[in-house]
Amino acid sequence: MGILETERLIIRKFFRDDWEDLYEYLSKESVVKYEPYDVYTEEQCKEEAINRSKEEEFWAVCLKETNKLIGNLYFYNGGPKECSTWEIGYVFNPIYHGKGYAIESVRKILDYGFKELNARRVVAMCNPKNTASWKLLESLNMRREGHLRKNIFFKYDKEGNPIWNDTYEYGILKDEWL
């Protein structure tokens, strides 16, 4: 895992001391609304930064000028290696929304995946209500390949019942990207 650079961003491995910037956005309900976890406490962010610093699939997205962590990418080959199918995900601090940082970083990691890691296919999943997320994927020419109905839940209602959600599935092949 190296360091990736764009015009405005550094995309790197997490550091233990990234916890404060991580807390700045993972402590917000609006940020974790569609994620498989609830808001994080300061202590949980300290632990999460340590965990992410040991894992290959999480990438810290930082402003080049200040090295401030403004979001993170998830990029992982979870299936059999010979399938070369990677999954992409992203979460960003809302203070930095609308500035093109998410698309800039996702574009860079996709380029890295296809050119350096020899990915054959990259997939992404998002909640259909998360309009910003699926619009980002479509702006990168990822193809909506499915709409799964009430296929997954991460949270429960007040009575302890699962809150089922739909999922959009997206994909792009190496030859389509290049």
Disulfide bonds with the S-S distance in Angstrom:
none
